[in-house]
Amino acid sequence: MKTFDELFTELQERARSRPEGSSTVSALDAGIHAQGKKVLEEAGEVWIAAEYESDEQLAEEASQLLYRLQVILLARGLSPHDVYRYL
Ligand SMILES: N=c1c2ncn([C@@H]3O[C@H](COP(=O)(O)OP(=O)(O)OP(=O)(O)O)[C@@H](O)[C@H]3O)c2ncn1[C@@H]1O[C@H](COP(=O)(O)O)[C@@H](O)[C@H]1O
């Protein structure tokens, strides 16, 4: 179990050390266009899960959307704190 901020710290470390087999390294290397498509894809899956699937499936899809949002923030050099100031 990890929090939003703990996951972001982990992703920053992946970006820095670039370990073999990291999903995050692959996602960062794929570029902003591909990262944006993943955000949209996961947002759509959250919507479908909310309408038709279980609470557990919705929570899992939401986790993937949060992950994809973090990847795109990281790629642009932003952090969750840049977002929090608008909440
Ligand atoms: N939370 C996530 C996470 N959520 C989603 N994903 C990625 O999203 C994929 C699932 O999304 P899709 O449904 O689009 O599946 P897919 O189309 O088969 O995936 P792709 O072929 O497009 O990669 C997973 O296979 C992962 O690649 C994640 N990848 C990593 N994390 C966490 O990020 C941290 C760093 O992970 P690594 O960079 O892999 O070390 C770890 O704590 C991981 O748990």
The ligand as a Gaussian input file, in Angstrom:
#p B3LYP/6-31G(d) Opt

LIG

0 1
 N        0.957000       1.829000     -10.385000
 C        1.562000       1.464000     -11.413000
 C        0.883000       1.232000     -12.671000
 N       -0.414000       1.334000     -13.025000
 C       -0.446000       0.994000     -14.311000
 N        0.783000       0.673000     -14.776000
 C        1.171000       0.267000     -16.143000
 O        0.000000       0.180000     -16.916000
 C       -0.133000      -1.140000     -17.474000
 C       -1.600000      -1.510000     -17.458000
 O       -2.238000      -0.597000     -18.281000
 P       -3.060000      -1.041000     -19.544000
 O       -4.401000      -1.482000     -19.054000
 O       -2.981000       0.057000     -20.532000
 O       -2.315000      -2.350000     -20.015000
 P       -1.543000      -2.610000     -21.344000
 O       -2.201000      -1.866000     -22.459000
 O       -1.408000      -4.098000     -21.451000
 O       -0.123000      -1.980000     -21.008000
 P        0.964000      -1.437000     -22.009000
 O        1.293000      -2.580000     -22.931000
 O        0.368000      -0.251000     -22.698000
 O        2.135000      -1.055000     -21.088000
 C        0.681000      -2.021000     -16.569000
 O        1.151000      -3.167000     -17.244000
 C        1.828000      -1.100000     -16.198000
 O        2.741000      -1.078000     -17.279000
 C        1.638000       0.822000     -13.775000
 N        2.988000       0.658000     -13.748000
 C        3.609000       0.870000     -12.564000
 N        2.926000       1.255000     -11.418000
 C        3.686000       1.429000     -10.143000
 O        4.751000       2.328000     -10.416000
 C        5.894000       1.962000      -9.636000
 C        7.092000       1.820000     -10.566000
 O        6.850000       0.787000     -11.493000
 P        7.975000       0.411000     -12.573000
 O        8.344000       1.645000     -13.291000
 O        7.333000      -0.623000     -13.462000
 O        9.124000      -0.158000     -11.784000
 C        5.543000       0.641000      -8.922000
 O        5.145000       0.971000      -7.590000
 C        4.360000       0.124000      -9.684000
 O        3.464000      -0.589000      -8.859000

